[in-house]
Structures are given as C-alpha cells and as structure tokens.
Amino acid sequence: MKSRSLSFVIAVVIAAGIATIAAQEGHPLEGTWYGDYSTGNQKTDLTVVMKWDGKSVSGLINPGPNSKPLTSAVLDIIPGKPAPQGQQSTTGVPPTFKVRFDVDGMTFEGTLRNPVGGNRQLVGTWKRAAQSGAFQIRRL
Amino acid sequence: MRGPFTLAACLTFAVATTSGAFAQDAGAGQGRAAGAGGQGRAAGAGGQGRAGGQGRGQGRGAAAPSAPTPRWPDGKPILGSVPGQSVGGWGAGVTTLPQGQLDKIPFQPWARAAYDIRQIDQFEPHTRCKASGVSRQFSTPYGTEFVEVPDLKRMYIMDNGGPNSYRIIYLDGRSFPQNIPLTNYGYSIGHWEGDTLVIETRGLNEKFWLDTRGTPHTSQLKFTERLTRTDMNTMRYQATIDDPGAYTAPWTTADFNLRWRPGDELFEYICQQYNEGPTLMLGSQEEIDNTRFFVP
C-alpha cells in the first residue's frame, strides 16, 4: 500500500514538473504532444510534433525510424465574445480553437482545451477509410 | 482550511505583482507611500485598485518641477541614478502595448485569439514568478533600477518584484551571436541615437507575456525599445514589435512614460515559485477561478 502511494506521489510530481517546465505561451500548436488514439477498445500511442514557422504548421507523428510527416495541419479559430463592460472578465466567451491534421491516410479533427495553458490538450476523433475512433493528446 | 488559505495567499501574491500597473494609464505619475519621499500622492490615495496595503502604489499626483536630463561627462544622458546623488528607480509605466490601437495591431488570427483569451484568464506567467523580459520589466509596481557601468560598456536593468532578476544591455558595439539560446530576457544590444538609447533584443523564449494584458509573441520576435530620458523625472518608452510568428507586420507602440522615484532602492523580494496556487490561477484579477484545471 505504501509503495503504491509513493508511486502515485512520484508520478504526480513528475507530471507536474514536465508540465511546468514545458509551459509556453506562443503558438498553440507548437511543441510535442503525446497521447493515444483508439480503435474500439484498443488504444495506440501517438506522439505528434508540430512546428509553427509564422505561416503554416508542419510536423510529424511518432518521431524515429517509423515517423510519418503531417501532410496538412490547420488551426481554425471561432471567435469568442468579450465580457460585457463592467462585468467580470470570466463572463466572456473565449475563442474556440479547432484543429485538423492529416497523416498517413488518417484525418484527425479536434478541439483544443486550455489552448493557451501549459497543459493544453487536443481531443477529438480520427478516421481512415471505414475506420474511426477517438483520440486525445496532451502537449508536453 | 488549507484550500482557502492557499487561495488567499495566491490572490495576495498575484495582486502584489500585477495590480496597479495593470490598471495604470500611460503617462500617469507614479507615487510611493507616504513617508517614502517619492512623488505623487500619499498612501491610500495613490494606489490603484488592489494595491492598497502594499506600501507602494501608483498615482496621478502632480509631478514636482523636474531638473534637466542628467548627463555623463561625454554628454550622453544618464538613465539611472546620478553619481554622487541618492539612488533612485523608475516606476512602472508600460501597461498594455496595444493601448489605443488594439484594432490596428496586425495580429495573426491565432495571436488575436490568444490575446482575447488572456482578457478572460488574466493571471500571467509573471504572477507565477516567471521572469518576464523586455517591456514587461517596466510593469511591476515596484519598479526597475538602471545600473550603468560605462567602463564595462554595459547596463543592467533590474526589476524588483516577481522573479527579482536583471537584464544585461551590451553597449560595446557587438553584433548578435548566432544561435542565441532562447531565454526569458533574451540577448539585448543597445546603441545611442542622439539622446535616445535604442535596445534591440532577440533570443526571447515564449514563456512570458510582453505586458500585463497578454500581448503574445513567439521566439521569432525582434523587440526594439527606445528609451529617452526627457528630464530628470521622466523616461519616454516606445517599443517596436517585429514578430512574423505572431503578427503580419511590425508595429510600434504609443509612447509610455516612466517616472523617476528618488530614494527608491531595490529590496529583497521573495517570489514563492512552486506554491500550490499556480494550478488555481485562472479568471479575473478580482477572483481566482479554480473550477478549471490549468497548468501555467
């Protein structure tokens, strides 16, 4: 029991450390993302590296000998609504960041959560021909 | 008990590092608390918003008649304290860089969206003890001190509050090195154009905001500052933002004024990094919203 608790504490500390160290405030897609995509009950690890050059997003999945380049990556922004004059800023509606990228015949479409936070996540669905499923990746 | 205590401590800390400067207008006079010997209003009147009780504040009090710009023997303006006189510092003066021209700033769509989100979730990295370079150095209510070292041909800009760190400005005519490591303060080189010190900074990382309101940038940023001490008590500040990663064209801010605070000295300021508050810092500066999970 003790060792399980200790393992949990260590895991939390490491996760918090990674998120804090990597926190950045630039382009929302820039960086390395890690998570998985699912097919039925089966989950497959997914690492995505994206880079913003000022005009377009490029990148790849699963860096290493089996990496595949992104053939397209698009960030689409749905404007929000500022807080009414004189009201708490949190009554405003933040913009929504929609993301779509294509790689290796697969299309991933999702929405960014906490898009300007260090722990931003991309959550959505993927499809390839008749296959489809959910995916989620978190920026490291 | 712990939760409310942490929240209260967190809010106090965030307010201490951002308030006053957050609400202050360009050109507004700076004031210290009564008995501090500075310009501006007495305690309780000069502070804006949530700075009350901090002992220092920002004010709009009438400035005392100012002496001319102090100069070194070679005629160049002295930007910091005058040798042989009491030490002083510059109060906060830079608030929001797009001030007065928000709709004209050539934001890229993602950058404007990021800016808009930061108007909702206002707690910036600086409130979590992250060193925040260039213009953000001139926003802390505790001010900055310029330390010029002519023999070394360099100047230090030290900011109090927040991470309590400093930036080096090289004045020896050097060029930018290649492959500058990205840091919070970047690599700053200055040169004189008449009475104006022009500072260009490159090598900035993306871990801070350029101002308290969340003006975004990327590591492609070239940031140029123009500082002119127009008299003993006033420093005019203007910046040009050239960042193709976040803007479609370079743009220049309005003029801001920093006000001299005689007798102001750096003091020990401990920023409590790694407290439990960062995960709770979302929302407006009137309250902390802990209903959403957030890592800075």
Interface residues (C-beta under 8 A of the other chain):
Chain A: A16 A19 T20 A23 Q24 E25 G26 H27 P28 E30 W52 D53 G54 K55 L75 I77 P79 G80 P82 A83 Q88 S89 T90 G92 P94 P95 F97 N114 P115 V116 G117 G118 N119
Chain B: Q108 P109 W110 A113 A114 D116 I117 R118 Q119 I120 D121 Q122 P125 N205 E206 K207 F208 W209 P216 H217 T218 S219 Q220 P244 G245 A246 P278 L282 G283 S284 E286 E287 D289 R292 F293 F294 V295 P296
